[in-house]
Amino acid sequence: MLIMTTITIPHKLEKEKDLVVITRKQYERFLKFEKKRVGPTDPILLAAEKAEADFRAGRTSGPFNSVAEFEKFMHARARSRKS
């Protein structure tokens, strides 16, 4: 006996003509694949991820009360890295 399932497609999706129907198993495989993908390649997103990792690891500086204080810190840091 063949069972037929009726699906109602909203007009909004019908007009866009952008509907894909796949089995749950295929969908779950797709989700696993998406999670395994390489992270973002946008330089801004990569920099944000690195900054967040540095923050979580405690590699932070500041806060600074003035630009002069920040500049002093950066010059001292540059000198210490040269040594």
Secondary structure by P-SEA (a helix, b strand, c coil): cbbbbbbbbcaaaaaacbbbbbcaaaaaaaaaaaaaccccccaaaaaaaaaaaaaaacccccccccaaaaaaaaaaaaaaaac
